[in-house]
């Protein structure tokens, strides 16, 4: 059992995390959220449920008996992925005073800001979804996971963990091209894997303490990582909720719909619109995302 800062809805948070029903990494059947985590180099399938949509706790089970040290690690990671300790009171207070946000927040109250569990997974998501539809990006990530992620098999069904940097560092560009990645994306993923395979945790900790501009400078040195990818990683990989990826086409469309504007938005106009929502523009991004994501409910 894990305590959660209320209000919290597992279904909404998982929806924002998954983005698409086809996501094989973060699985949801309407009641249970499942994901394979790599815990001390071993895959463990975790299963999370919430008794009801007003409950301030979640139940966590695993596919096998685990040690106390493994249990502690899983709790830490789940708190990160699902934002269980995030207090949204200040955001709700802001939203109540904003005519555009008020109805959106009322509809999706209980959403927590999700986060990818690693810098590597954040960057892989950014690369996979660059200049492609989200459906295609998720499919590429599924293939990457099925081919290179460690698996847990239960009742003849395979569940896959997202690959580690070490897993992908062993690949050749042609290996990833066979999965549907372009040559440039394949090379970018392998370069990122090589960069992070020995020291990902320390790199992430160091970046976590730095300002946005410093993190962006580090990321931009990776060939294939541009402005959108940097802002995407700041939001989804570091949970910097003041960041709204301004080049995100889906985000632009959702924002245009919210503001009831006829004019197509660009980066500058997005920046102007979201300014009054600082420091929660990224949290608004997640709320707007839910309007276009279909997922099974309890």
For each residue, the residues with C-beta under 8 A, 3 or more apart:
1: 57 58 59 60
2: 57 58 59 60 75 78 79 84
3: 56 57 84
4: 8 55 56 57 58 84 85 112
5: 8 56 84 85 86 87
6: 54 56
7: 54 88 109 110
8: 4 5 13 50 55 56 58 84 110 112
9: 12 13 50 53 109 110 111
10: 13 14 33 48 49 50 58 82
11: 14 15 28 30 50 53 295 297 298
12: 9 15 16 108 110 111 290
13: 8 9 10 16 17 82 83 110 111 112 114
14: 10 11 17 18 26 28 33 82 114 295
15: 11 12 18 28 290 293 295
16: 12 13 19 111 113 114 286 289 290 293
17: 13 14 26 81 82 114
18: 14 15 21 23 26 28 293 295
19: 16 23 134 138 289 293
20: 23 134 135 138 293
21: 18 294 295 296
22: 135 138 139 142
23: 18 19 20 26 27 138 141 142
24: 27 142 145 146 160
25: 35 141 142 145 160 162
26: 14 17 18 23 33 34 35
27: 23 24 33 34 35 159
28: 11 14 15 18 32 33 34 295 296
29: 32 34 296
30: 11 296 297 298
31: 49 298
32: 28 29 47 48 49
33: 10 14 26 27 28 47 48 49
34: 26 27 28 29 45 46 47 48 159
35: 25 26 27 45 46 81 161
36: 43 44 45 46 149 150 151 152 159 160 161
37: 43 44 46 74 77 117 161
38: 41 42 43 44 150 161 164
39: 42 43 44 66 70 73 74
40: 69 70 73
41: 38
42: 38 39 150
43: 36 37 38 39 150 151 152 161
44: 36 37 38 39 62 63 64 66 70 74 152
45: 34 35 36 62 63 152 154 159
46: 34 35 36 37 60 61 62 74 78
47: 32 33 34 60 61 62 63
48: 10 32 33 34 58 59 60 78 82
49: 10 31 32 33 58 59
50: 8 9 10 11 53 55 57 58 59
51: 55 57 59
52: 55
53: 9 11 50 110 298
54: 6 7
55: 4 8 50 51 52 58
56: 3 4 5 6 8
57: 1 2 3 4 50 51
58: 1 2 4 8 10 48 49 50 55 82 84
59: 1 2 48 49 50 51
60: 1 2 46 47 48 74 75 78
61: 46 47
62: 44 45 46 47 65 66 74
63: 44 45 47 152 154
64: 44
65: 62
66: 39 44 62 70 71 74
67: 70 71
68: 71 72
69: 40 72 73
70: 39 40 44 66 67 73 74
71: 66 67 68 74 75
72: 68 69 75 76
73: 39 40 69 70 76 77
74: 37 39 44 46 60 62 66 70 71 77 78
75: 2 60 71 72 78 79
76: 72 73 79 80
77: 37 73 74 80 81 117
78: 2 46 48 60 74 75 81 82 84
79: 2 75 76 82 83 84 85
80: 76 77 83 115 117
81: 17 35 77 78 114 115 116 117
82: 10 13 14 17 48 58 78 79 112 114
83: 13 79 80 86 112 113 114 115 239
84: 2 3 4 5 8 58 78 79 112
85: 4 5 79
86: 5 83 112 113 239
87: 5 90
88: 7 91 92 112 283
89: 92 93
90: 87 93 94 280
91: 88 94 95 105 280 283
92: 88 89 95 96 105 109
93: 89 90 96 97
94: 90 91 97 98 101 277 280
95: 91 92 98 101 102 104 105
96: 92 93 102 105
97: 93 94 102
98: 94 95 101 102 276 277
99: 102
100: 104 258 259
101: 94 95 98 104 105 277 284 287
102: 95 96 97 98 99 105 106
103: 106 107
104: 95 100 101 107 108 258 284 287 288 291
105: 91 92 95 96 101 102 108 109 287
106: 102 103 109
107: 103 104
108: 12 104 105 111 287 290
109: 7 9 92 105 106
110: 7 8 9 12 13 53
111: 9 12 13 16 108 286 287 290
112: 4 8 13 82 83 84 86 88
113: 16 83 86 239 241 282 283 286
114: 13 14 16 17 81 82 83 236 286
115: 80 81 83 236 237 238 239
116: 81 121 122 125 236 237
117: 37 77 80 81 121 162
118: 121 122 162 200 204 237
119: 122 123 196 200 203 204 207 233 237
120: 123 124 164 165 192 193 196 200
121: 116 117 118 124 125 162 237
122: 116 118 119 125 126 232 233 236 237 238
123: 119 120 126 127 192 219 222 225 229 233 237
124: 120 121 127 128 141 144 162 163 168 189 192
125: 116 121 122 128 129 137 141 232 236
126: 122 123 129 130 225 228 229 232 233
127: 123 124 130 185 188 189 192 224 225 229
128: 124 125 132 137 138 140 141 144 181 185
129: 125 126 132 134 137 138 232
130: 126 127 137 185 224 226 228 229
131:
132: 128 129 136 137 140
133: 136 137
134: 19 20 129 137 138 250
135: 20 22 138 139
136: 132 133 139 140
137: 125 128 129 130 132 133 134 140 141
138: 19 20 22 23 128 129 134 135 141 142
139: 22 135 136 142 143 180
140: 128 132 136 137 143 144 179 180 181
141: 23 25 124 125 128 137 138 144 145 162
142: 22 23 24 25 138 139 145 146
143: 139 140 146 147 179 180
144: 124 128 140 141 147 148 149 163 168 176 179 181 189
145: 24 25 141 142 148 149 160 161 162 163
146: 24 142 143 149 158 160
147: 143 144 179
148: 144 145 163 167 168 171
149: 36 144 145 146 160 161 162 163 167
150: 36 38 42 43 160 161 167
151: 36 43 158 159 160 161
152: 36 43 44 45 63 158 159 161
153: 156 157 158 159
154: 45 63 157 159
155:
156: 153
157: 153 154
158: 146 151 152 153
159: 27 34 36 45 151 152 153 154
160: 24 25 36 145 146 149 150 151
161: 35 36 37 38 43 145 149 150 151 152
162: 25 117 118 121 124 141 145 149
163: 124 144 145 148 149 167 168
164: 38 120 167 168 197
165: 120 168 169 192 193 194 195 196 197 200
166: 169 170 193 197
167: 148 149 150 163 164 170 171 193
168: 124 144 148 163 164 165 171 176 189 190 192 193
169: 165 166 190 193 194 197
170: 166 167
171: 148 167 168 175 176 186 189 190 193
172: 175 176 190
173: 176 177 183 186 187 190
174: 177 178 186
175: 171 172 178 179 186
176: 144 168 171 172 173 179 181 185 186 189 190
177: 173 174 180 181 182 183 186
178: 174 175
179: 140 143 144 147 175 176
180: 139 140 143 177
181: 128 140 144 176 177 185 186 189
182: 177 185 186
183: 173 177 186 187
184: 187 188 224
185: 127 128 130 176 181 182 188 189 224
186: 171 173 174 175 176 177 181 182 183 189 190
187: 173 183 184 190 191 223 224
188: 127 184 185 191 192 222 223 224 225
189: 124 127 144 168 171 176 181 185 186 192 193
190: 168 169 171 172 173 176 186 187 193 194
191: 187 188 194 195 222 223 224
192: 120 123 124 127 165 168 188 189 195 196 222
193: 120 165 166 167 168 169 171 189 190 196 197
194: 165 169 190 191 197
195: 165 191 192 203 222
196: 119 120 165 192 193 199 200 203
197: 164 165 166 169 193 194 200
198:
199: 196 202 203
200: 118 119 120 165 196 197 203 204
201: 204 205
202: 199 205 206
203: 119 195 196 199 200 206 207
204: 118 119 200 201 207 208
205: 201 202 208 209
206: 202 203 209 210
207: 119 203 204 210 214 215 218 238
208: 204 205 238
209: 205 206
210: 206 207 214 215 218
211: 214 215
212: 215 216 234 240 243
213: 216 217
214: 207 210 211 217 218
215: 207 210 211 212 218 219 230 233 234 238
216: 212 213 219 220 230 234
217: 213 214 220 221
218: 207 210 214 215 221
219: 123 215 216 222 225 229 230 233
220: 216 217 225 226 230
221: 217 218
222: 123 188 191 192 195 219 225
223: 187 188 191
224: 127 130 184 185 187 188 191 229
225: 123 126 127 188 219 220 222 229 230
226: 130 220 229 230
227: 230 231 246 247
228: 126 130 231 232 245 246 247 248
229: 123 126 127 130 219 224 225 226 232 233
230: 215 216 219 220 225 226 227 233 234
231: 227 228 234 235 243 244 245 246 247 248
232: 122 125 126 129 228 229 235 236 237 245 248
233: 119 122 123 126 215 219 229 230 236 237 238
234: 212 215 216 230 231 237 238 240 243
235: 231 232 238 239 240 241 243 244 245 282 285
236: 114 115 116 122 125 232 233 239
237: 115 116 118 119 121 122 123 232 233 234
238: 115 122 207 208 215 233 234 235
239: 83 86 113 115 235 236
240: 212 234 235 243 282
241: 113 235 279 280 281 282 283
242: 278 279 280 281 282
243: 212 231 234 235 240 281 282
244: 231 235 248 251 255 270 274 281 282 284 285
245: 228 231 232 235 248 251 285
246: 227 228 231 251 252 267 270 271
247: 227 228 231 252 267
248: 228 231 232 244 245 251 252 285
249: 252 253
250: 134 253 254 289 292
251: 244 245 246 248 254 255 270 285 288 289
252: 246 247 248 249 255 256 264 265 266 270
253: 249 250 256 257
254: 250 251 257 258 285 288 289 291 292
255: 244 251 252 258 259 265 270 273 274 288
256: 252 253 259 261 263 264 265
257: 253 254 260 291
258: 100 104 254 255 288
259: 100 255 256 273
260: 257
261: 256 265
262:
263: 256 269
264: 252 256
265: 252 255 256 261 269 270 273
266: 252 269 270
267: 246 247 270 271
268: 271 272
269: 263 265 266 272 273
270: 244 246 251 252 255 265 266 267 273 274
271: 246 267 268 274 275
272: 268 269 275
273: 255 259 265 269 270
274: 244 255 270 271 277 278 281 284
275: 271 272 278
276: 98
277: 94 98 101 274 280 281 284
278: 242 274 275 281
279: 241 242
280: 90 91 94 241 242 277 283 284
281: 241 242 243 244 274 277 278 284 285
282: 113 235 240 241 242 243 244 285 286
283: 88 91 113 241 280 286 287
284: 101 104 244 274 277 280 281 287 288
285: 235 244 245 248 251 254 281 282 288 289
286: 16 111 113 114 282 283 289 290
287: 101 104 105 108 111 283 284 290
288: 104 251 254 255 258 284 285 291
289: 16 19 250 251 254 285 286 292 293
290: 12 15 16 108 111 286 287 293
291: 104 254 257 288
292: 250 254 289
293: 15 16 18 19 20 289 290
294: 21
295: 11 14 15 18 21 28
296: 21 28 29 30
297: 11 30
298: 11 30 31 53
